[in-house]
Amino acid sequence: MSALSIQGVAKHFGNVTALDNVSLDIPEGTFTCLLGPSGCGKTTLLRIVAGLEQPSAGAVVLDGTDISGLPAHKRGLGMVFQSLALFPHLSVAENIGYGLRLQGVSATARREKAEELLGLVQLEGVADRRITQLSGGQRQRVAIARALALEPKLFLLDEPLSALDAKLREEMQVELRELQARLGVTTILVTHDQREAMTMGDLIVVMDHGEIRQVGAPLDVYRAPADRFVADFLGGANLMQGEVAAGNTVQLGEACIKIEDAIGAGNGEAVTLCVRAEDIQLTSGAPRDGNCLTAKVSFVRDLGHVVEVTANCDQGEVKVLVPAKEREGLAVDGEVTLHLPADVCRVLEK
């Protein structure tokens, strides 16, 4: 197991800044997800860690040793690319043992290692098949086994599941997370899928425009986003503009919303109120006392286990998730009351 420290890393491509003074410490044995939209710098950061790109400034330190100047093949890292890059003319076992062959490992030892890893990724009995004879999910497992064959200090994954269908992708997320937990290898995954990051990560690193916006455990980042970008990108959130009022409240138009957490801004200052869709309570009756907004339903979408309701109020469009059993009676243009419990409302000052 290895610990990684990224220290003040920057990367410029001509006049374009891909990474801007990025610093990050990744504890050994953890599964870390670099999460953000396309072009945010997450893949560039992963490639710098792998040695496939050189930083314009800063250092990459692995177990206390600066590896910034080492070429990729001397860093002892394993990487699975989005394209997988498997050799179609080689068998499964030959693909897995390819790196070992370059290191001069005997054919017998390579075969034994391939069989061992195929058991680990639940692909027993396919060692002699060609890559073209495997399904998409099986190819993913072979690529993972090949990366693990060299017993890497770090395991790097660049959106390796993005080409799979939704059901298989979710299955592979769980399998890969369980495999990493068994091996204890420090792992970094690049993804733009917040659900994937929430499922797999011990740590989530949210990035945007070459900068880190927040680092934390999945539920911490989800429940206490650092700013508007994180709140909106990680799961989507209702963001409403208001101003701080007396008594630890936020004034939203005529509505006064009590907040349980302390508000850092002073009275009269503009803030953003953040409330997750699943935390809002929707009723068709008259407003309760306090923390309520009146709204009109504009769209209802059935999602199976839940129903997503879009409602319009003076503060704009609000999304609400309600249990499927409460679907009856929800109709477009219907008047509803939105109750925002004090303990789920968050105030964002940025």
C-alpha positions in Angstrom: 0.0 0.0 0.0 1.2 3.5 -0.8 0.4 7.1 0.2 0.4 9.8 -2.5 1.0 13.5 -2.1 0.3 16.0 -4.9 2.0 19.2 -4.1 1.2 22.5 -5.9 0.9 20.8 -9.3 0.2 23.0 -12.3 -0.1 22.2 -16.0 -0.2 24.6 -18.9 -0.8 23.7 -22.6 0.3 26.9 -24.3 -2.0 29.6 -23.0 -4.5 27.1 -21.5 -4.2 26.3 -17.8 -5.4 22.7 -17.3 -4.3 22.5 -13.6 -3.8 25.5 -11.3 -1.7 24.8 -8.1 -3.4 21.6 -7.2 -2.5 20.0 -3.8 -3.9 16.8 -2.5 -3.0 14.1 0.0 -4.3 10.5 -0.6 -3.9 8.1 2.3 -2.7 4.6 1.6 -5.2 1.9 1.0 -8.0 4.4 0.1 -10.2 4.6 -3.0 -10.3 8.2 -4.2 -12.6 9.5 -7.0 -11.6 12.6 -9.1 -15.0 13.9 -10.0 -15.9 16.8 -12.3 -17.2 17.8 -15.7 -15.3 17.3 -19.0 -12.3 19.6 -19.2 -12.0 20.2 -15.5 -8.5 18.7 -15.3 -9.1 15.4 -13.7 -7.6 13.2 -16.4 -4.7 15.5 -16.8 -4.0 15.1 -13.1 -4.2 11.4 -13.3 -1.8 11.3 -16.3 0.7 13.4 -14.3 0.5 11.0 -11.4 1.0 8.1 -13.9 4.0 9.9 -15.6 2.3 10.2 -19.0 2.4 14.0 -18.6 5.0 16.2 -17.0 3.8 19.0 -14.6 4.6 22.6 -15.4 5.1 23.1 -11.7 4.8 21.2 -8.5 5.7 17.7 -7.4 4.2 14.2 -7.2 5.4 12.4 -4.0 4.9 8.6 -3.5 5.7 7.2 -0.1 7.9 10.2 0.7 9.8 10.0 -2.6 9.5 12.6 -5.3 8.7 10.7 -8.5 7.9 13.7 -10.7 11.0 13.1 -12.9 10.6 9.3 -13.2 9.3 7.9 -16.5 6.0 6.1 -16.4 7.5 2.6 -16.6 9.6 3.1 -13.6 6.9 4.3 -11.2 5.4 0.9 -10.5 1.9 2.0 -11.1 -1.0 0.1 -12.7 -3.5 1.9 -15.0 -6.7 0.9 -16.8 -7.7 3.3 -19.6 -11.2 4.0 -20.9 -10.3 2.2 -24.2 -8.8 -0.8 -22.2 -6.0 -1.1 -24.9 -6.1 -5.0 -24.8 -4.2 -6.9 -27.5 -6.8 -8.7 -29.7 -4.2 -11.1 -31.2 -3.2 -12.4 -27.7 -5.1 -14.7 -25.4 -6.5 -13.6 -22.1 -3.6 -15.1 -20.2 -1.1 -13.5 -22.6 -2.7 -10.1 -22.1 -2.6 -10.4 -18.4 1.0 -11.5 -18.4 2.3 -9.1 -21.0 3.9 -6.7 -18.5 5.5 -9.6 -16.7 6.9 -10.9 -20.0 8.6 -7.5 -20.5 10.2 -7.9 -17.0 11.6 -11.3 -18.0 9.3 -13.4 -15.9 9.1 -17.0 -17.1 6.2 -18.4 -19.1 5.2 -20.8 -16.3 5.2 -18.0 -13.7 3.2 -15.7 -16.0 0.6 -18.4 -16.5 0.3 -19.1 -12.8 -0.2 -15.3 -12.1 -2.8 -15.0 -14.9 -4.8 -18.0 -13.4 -4.6 -16.5 -9.9 -5.8 -13.1 -11.1 -8.6 -14.5 -13.2 -9.9 -16.2 -10.1 -9.7 -12.9 -8.3 -11.8 -11.1 -10.9 -14.2 -14.1 -11.3 -13.1 -15.1 -14.8 -12.0 -18.7 -14.2 -11.7 -20.9 -17.3 -11.1 -18.2 -20.0 -7.3 -18.0 -19.9 -7.0 -19.4 -23.5 -9.7 -17.4 -25.1 -9.1 -14.5 -27.5 -10.1 -11.0 -26.4 -12.6 -10.9 -29.2 -14.5 -13.8 -27.7 -15.2 -11.9 -24.5 -18.1 -9.6 -23.5 -17.6 -6.0 -22.6 -17.7 -6.8 -18.9 -15.2 -9.6 -19.2 -12.8 -7.4 -21.1 -13.0 -4.9 -18.3 -12.0 -7.6 -15.8 -9.1 -8.7 -18.0 -7.8 -5.1 -18.2 -8.1 -4.9 -14.4 -6.2 -8.2 -14.0 -3.5 -7.1 -16.3 -2.9 -3.9 -14.3 -2.8 -5.8 -11.1 -0.4 -8.4 -12.4 2.6 -6.1 -11.7 1.4 -5.6 -8.1 1.3 -1.8 -8.5 2.0 0.7 -5.8 -1.0 2.7 -7.1 -4.0 1.6 -9.2 -5.2 4.3 -11.6 -8.5 4.1 -13.5 -9.5 6.6 -16.2 -13.3 6.2 -16.6 -12.9 2.4 -17.4 -16.6 1.7 -17.0 -18.0 4.4 -19.2 -18.6 2.2 -22.3 -20.7 -0.4 -20.4 -24.5 -0.5 -20.3 -26.1 0.9 -17.2 -26.8 -2.4 -15.4 -23.4 -3.9 -16.1 -21.7 -0.6 -15.1 -23.4 -0.7 -11.7 -22.4 -4.3 -11.2 -18.8 -3.6 -12.1 -18.7 -0.6 -9.7 -19.6 -2.9 -6.8 -17.2 -5.6 -8.0 -14.3 -3.2 -8.4 -14.9 -1.6 -5.1 -15.0 -5.0 -3.3 -11.8 -6.1 -5.2 -10.0 -2.9 -4.1 -11.0 -3.4 -0.5 -9.7 -7.0 -0.5 -6.4 -6.0 -2.0 -6.0 -2.8 -0.1 -4.2 -1.1 -3.0 -4.4 2.7 -3.1 -6.7 3.5 -6.0 -7.6 6.7 -7.9 -10.6 6.7 -10.3 -11.4 9.5 -12.8 -15.2 9.9 -13.4 -17.8 12.5 -14.3 -20.6 10.3 -12.8 -21.5 11.5 -9.3 -23.4 8.3 -8.6 -20.3 6.3 -9.5 -18.2 8.4 -7.2 -20.7 8.1 -4.3 -20.8 4.3 -4.8 -17.0 3.7 -5.0 -15.1 6.4 -3.2 -13.7 6.7 0.3 -12.8 10.2 -0.7 -14.3 12.4 -3.4 -12.3 15.2 -5.0 -14.5 17.6 -6.8 -12.7 19.5 -9.6 -13.6 22.4 -11.9 -11.5 24.6 -14.2 -8.3 23.0 -13.1 -8.9 23.5 -9.4 -10.1 21.4 -6.5 -13.3 22.7 -5.1 -13.8 20.2 -2.2 -12.4 17.0 -0.8 -14.2 14.8 1.6 -16.1 11.6 2.3 -19.0 11.1 -0.1 -21.8 11.9 2.3 -19.9 14.8 3.8 -19.5 16.4 0.4 -23.1 15.6 -0.6 -24.6 16.9 2.7 -22.3 19.9 3.3 -21.2 21.2 -0.2 -18.5 23.9 -0.1 -20.1 26.1 -2.7 -22.8 26.4 -5.4 -20.8 24.4 -8.0 -20.3 21.4 -5.7 -23.9 21.5 -4.5 -25.2 21.5 -8.1 -22.7 19.0 -9.6 -22.9 16.4 -6.9 -26.4 15.1 -7.2 -28.1 18.3 -8.1 -29.6 20.7 -5.5 -32.2 23.3 -5.2 -30.4 26.6 -5.0 -32.4 29.7 -4.0 -31.2 33.2 -3.5 -32.0 35.0 -0.3 -30.6 37.2 2.4 -29.7 36.6 6.0 -32.3 37.8 8.6 -32.5 37.9 12.3 -32.8 34.7 14.4 -30.6 32.4 12.2 -33.0 32.6 9.3 -32.9 33.3 5.6 -35.5 35.5 3.9 -36.7 34.1 0.6 -39.1 36.7 -0.7 -41.9 36.7 1.8 -40.9 33.3 3.2 -38.7 33.1 6.3 -36.7 29.9 6.5 -35.2 28.9 9.8 -31.7 27.3 9.6 -30.4 24.8 12.2 -26.7 25.3 11.4 -24.9 28.5 12.2 -24.9 31.1 9.4 -21.5 32.6 8.8 -22.8 35.7 6.9 -24.2 38.8 8.7 -27.7 40.2 8.6 -28.7 41.5 5.2 -26.0 39.7 3.3 -26.9 37.8 0.2 -26.6 34.0 0.5 -27.7 30.9 -1.4 -30.0 28.4 0.3 -29.2 24.8 -0.7 -31.8 22.0 -0.2 -31.7 18.5 -1.7 -34.8 17.4 -3.6 -35.3 14.3 -1.4 -35.3 16.5 1.8 -38.3 18.7 0.8 -41.6 17.6 2.1 -44.5 18.2 -0.4 -48.1 18.5 0.7 -51.3 19.6 -1.0 -52.7 21.2 2.2 -52.3 24.7 3.5 -48.8 25.9 4.5 -47.5 24.9 7.9 -46.2 27.5 10.3 -42.7 28.5 9.1 -40.2 27.1 6.6 -42.8 26.7 3.8 -43.1 27.8 0.2 -46.3 27.8 -1.9 -45.8 26.5 -5.4 -47.5 25.2 -8.5 -46.6 21.8 -10.2 -45.3 22.2 -13.7 -44.1 18.7 -14.4 -44.3 15.2 -12.8 -41.9 12.4 -13.8 -42.2 8.8 -12.6 -38.8 7.2 -11.9 -40.1 3.9 -10.5 -39.3 3.9 -6.8 -39.7 7.7 -6.6 -41.6 10.5 -8.4 -39.8 13.7 -9.4 -42.0 16.8 -9.1 -41.0 20.1 -10.6 -42.8 23.0 -9.0 -42.6 26.7 -9.6 -42.6 29.3 -6.8 -41.5 32.9 -6.3 -38.0 31.7 -5.8 -37.9 29.8 -9.2 -38.1 26.2 -10.1 -37.8 23.6 -7.3 -37.3 19.8 -7.7 -38.8 17.5 -5.2 -38.5 13.7 -4.9 -41.5 11.9 -3.2 -42.1 8.2 -2.7 -44.0 6.5 -5.5 -46.8 5.6 -3.2 -47.6 9.3 -2.9 -48.0 9.8 -6.7 -51.8 9.9 -6.5 -53.1 13.4 -6.6 -50.0 15.0 -8.1 -51.0 16.8 -11.3 -49.7 19.6 -13.4 -51.0 23.0 -12.4 -51.9 21.7 -8.9 -51.2 23.9 -5.9 -48.7 22.4 -3.4 -46.8 23.4 -0.3 -43.1 22.8 0.0 -41.8 22.4 3.6 -38.1 22.9 4.0 -37.0 21.3 7.4 -34.5 23.5 9.3 -32.0 20.6 9.7 -31.6 19.9 6.0 -31.2 23.5 4.8 -27.6 24.7 4.1 -26.4 28.2 3.5 -23.7 28.7 0.9 -21.8 31.9 1.0 -20.0 31.4 -2.3 
